[in-house]
Amino acid sequence: MAVASLGICFSARPNLLLRSLSRPTHSAMAAMSEDPIREWILTEGKATQITKITSVGGGCISLATHYQTDAASFFVKTNRSIGPEMFEGEALGLEAMYQTRTIRVPKPHKVGALPTGGSFIIMEFVKFGSSRGNQAELGRKLAEMHKAGKSSKGFGFEVDNTIGSTPQVNTWSSDWIEFYGEKRLGYQLKLAKDRYGDSAIYQKGCTLIQNMASLFEDVVIEPCLLHGDLWSGNIAYDKNSEPVILDPACYYGHNEADFGMSWCAGFGESFYNAYFKVMPKQPGFERRRDLYLLYHYLNHYNLFGSGYRSSAMSIVDDYLRMLKA
């Protein structure tokens, strides 16, 4: 999610060096079946020993753990209160981005249910470098992903997923303006009305949705594979200073929508210059930019409360004045 505090909701715990965990004997099979993470690592993960398990600092939604083995390292997220659907959406998004062979993402391996309730996802562990890489490379590779990741089904995704912990509806649509108005802005506005009784932002937001089509005049919109939640906490660089993007909320949409978290991503001039060399800027980009910020400000309002309401309302009011609606 897009607030830096989500990255520091709990601090990293000290490394926990466990005794060497070897491939189980027959007598240990019953115990192993109660730990599907260990079971996968020692079978399909091709490891014979789990040598170290380390808790990793992360967000408030899930717990993160690094498993080191004699075969490979794995990154595991667990959530004791949510079923596998959330991680299945994440895994499908990671795999879709991975298959573009453009920007680096952790390869997903396995999603499953925990025997005591909740779920897990196992993915490739990516070792990060000590410094931030250059933004031009991030911009170029993100544009390459947008260019390569196309959908013949239109705008949407294979499954519904989540943006933070908010449901994100991805039912396919052939019309981007309709999709963004209904499945993105409209969904968040209704959530604010239901959650806070905020009829003012709901009514003004609906007026904006009804009048926003003119912002897309002379624009060719193709469904591009989007990360969906691209803020600084979901961007890293590997040991070779290559950009890595994480924790997606993927769907196929207008490429400009992936800049919606730019207020919390720190994208600079070099990022945009490199991006637009691959995916040229379209007419009216600057006029549409805040429209894509609005979705994320509304989501933060719904997740974290009134501190984000004024930013969302300011964008709505500015557009209503601009569009004379």
N, C-alpha and C positions, 0 to 999 in steps of 0.2 A: 504494500500500500504506500501511499504517497506522502506520509508524514514521517519525518526523520525519527520521531520518537518510537515508531514501530520497530525501528532497527535496534533500539536499546531498551526494549521493554523488560528484558532480563539480561544480565551480564553473562559473559561466557564463564562457565564453571571450570575449575582446574581439570587438567587432563586426568582421565581415569584409565590407568594401565591395568588391563585385566590379564588374568592368567591366559596362556595360550589356549584358544578354543579350537580343538581339532575336529575333523570330520567325525560325526557321531558313530558309535558302535550300535549294535542292535538294541542293547539295553537302554540307550539314550534317545531312541527314536521317538518314544512317546513324549518325552520332555521337549524335544526339538519341535514337534508338531504344534506345541503351544507357543512357539516363537517363530512365526512365518518369515520374519526378516532374516533370522539366522539360518533358517531352513533354505531360503532361496540363495543366500550367499554361499552356503556350503554345497549346493547342488548346481543350479543353473548359473550361479556366479563363478563356478569353477574354482573356488577357494578350498583349500584343505585346512586352513587355520585362520581364525580371526585373532589378530595379534594385539589390537588396540582399539578401544572405543572412546571417542572424545565428544563431549557435549559442545555444541557450537552455538555462539550467541546468534540470536535471530529475532523474529517477530513474535507478536502476542498470539497469533492464530495457531501456529504449530511449533512443535519442538524439533530441533535439528541436531543430527548426530553424524559424526564422521566414523565410518568403519574402515579400519586398515586390515588388510589380509595379505596372504602370501601370493595372491593372484592379481589383485587390483584394490583400489580404494573406492569406497562407495559413500555417497551422501544420502542420508535417510531423513525424511520428515515424517513425524507421527502426529496424529490428532486424536485424542481420546473421546471426543464428543461428536465428531462428524463422520459420516459414512464415506465409503470410497468414492462417491460421485465427485466431490471436490477435487481429489487428486487425479481422478480419471480425466477430468477436464484439463488439468494442468499437464498431464502426461501427453494427451493428444496435441496440445499446443506446442509443447517442447518438441515432440516428434515432427510436427509439421514444419517448425522452424529449422530443425536439424536437417530435414530432407531437402531444404533449399540449397544446402552446401555453401552458404554465404557467410553469415556471422556465426561466431561460436556460441553454442548453447550446450548445457549438460544433456547428454543422451539419457532419456528415461529407460528404465529397465523393468520395473514391476510396480503394480499398484494392487493393494489387497486390504482385506479387513483384518483387524486385530481380534483375537479370540475373546478378549474381555470388553470389547466395544471400541469403536473408533476405527481408524484406518492408517495406512502408511503408503509412502512412495519411496522407491529406491531408484537412484539415478547415478550417473557418472559423477565422481568427485573431481572438481576442477581446482587446481592449486592456483591461487591468485598471486600476482606480483605485489611488490611492496609500494609501487607508485601508480598513479593514474596514467593511462596511456593517452595518446593524442586524440582530440575530439574529431579531427578530420577523418581519421580512420573509422571511428564510430559512425560518423555521418555517411561515409561512403558505403560501409558494409550494411547499415540499416537500409539504405536506398536499394542496394543490391537484393536484399531480402524482399523488400516490397515489390521489386521488379520481377523477381523469380517466383514469388508465392502468389499464384493466381487461382481463382475458383471459377468453374463453369456453372456453379449452382447459384451464384449471386452473392449477396451480402448476408453474412451470418456465420455459423460454424456448425460442425457436426453435432455438438452437444451444447447445452447451456453450461455456463461455468460461473465463476465468481470474480468480482473486482474487489479485492480485499475479502471481506466476508459478505458483501452484498451480492445477491443473485444477479447474473447478467444473462438476459434472454437473447438467444442467438438464432431464433427461427428464421429460416431463409427468406429473403426478399429480393425482388429484382430491381427495387427502387431505393437508392441510398437515402434520399431525403426523407422518404417515408420511414425507412428503417431507423435512421438516426433520430427522427422525431418521436417515433413510438417506442422503440426498444431501448433507447438510450435516454434522451432528455425526458420524454413522457413518463417512463418508468420511475426515474428518480424524482420527478416532480410529484407524482402520485404518492410515492413513498414518504416524501416530506409532508404532504397533506395528511396522510394517514397517521404518521408517527408524531407529528408536532401540531397538527391542526392548522398548518400554515396555508390557508387558502389564498393569501395575497401572492406569494411567490408561485403558487400553482396556477392561478388565473393569468398572471402576467406571463409566466413561462409558456402556457398553452397558446396565448396570443402570439408569442414569438414563433412557436412551432408552425402556426398557421400562416405566418408571413415570411418565413426564412428562405423560401425557394429562390428569391431574387439574388441571394448571396452566391448562388451556384450557376449563374448565367455564364455561358460560354466556357464551361468547365467540363472536361471529359473525365468521368469518374469510373475507374475500373476497380473491381474487388481485389484488394491487395491483402496479403497476410500481414496482420498487425500483431505486435507484441501485446498492446492493449493497456499496459500499466508501466510505462517506461519513465521511471524516476530514478534519481541517483542511487537509491538503495537497491535497485534491480539492475544496475550496470556495474560491471567490474572489468578488470583486465587480468589476463593470465600471466604466467611467468615470462612470456615472450612479449608482453605489452599489447597483446591482441585483445580487442574488446570481447566481452562475454555478457550476454543478457540472460536474466533469470526471472523466475516467478511470474510467468506470463498470465495474461487474461485474454488469450488469443481469439480473434475472429477475423473474417475477411471484410474489409471496409475501405473507405477513402484513405489514401496514404497519409493525408494531412492530420487525420485523427490521432496518429501516433505521437504527435507533438503536444497532445492535450495535457500532459504532465510536465511540460517544459518549465513551468513555474517552480518545480521542485526537482529539476534535472540538471540545471546549469548549462544548457546548450548554448554555445557561443557562436561567434561569426564563422569560425573555421568549420564547425559542425555543419551549419546550414549551407555554406559555400560548397563543401564536398558533397553533401546530400543532393543539392540541386544540379550538380554536374551530371549525376546519374539519373535522377528523376526531376526533370525541369519544373521550375515553379510555374504554377498555373495562374491565369488572371484572377484577381480578387483574393489572393492568398491572405494578405494582411487583414482584409475585412472579415474573413472566416476564422481567423486564428482564435479569437476569444470564444467563438461558438464551441470549439473543441475543448477549451479550458473549462467551459461551463459544466460539462458532464462530470468532470472530476471534482470541481468545487461542490456541486450538488451531492456527489457521493460522499465527500468528506463531511458535509453538513449532516447527512443521514447517519454516518458512522460515528462522528465525534461531537456533534452538537453545534450550537449556535455561533461558535467562533468563525465558522465558514459561511454563514448565511449572508453577511453583508457583501462578501466578494461575489457570491453567486447572484444576488439581487442587483448589484451594480452592473454586472455584465448584461443581465436581462434588460434593465432600464436603458442602458446605452444602446442596445440593439433596437429596442422599441422606438427610441428617438431617431436613430439612423434610418429605420425603415418606415417611420411615420405611421406606426401601427397603434 
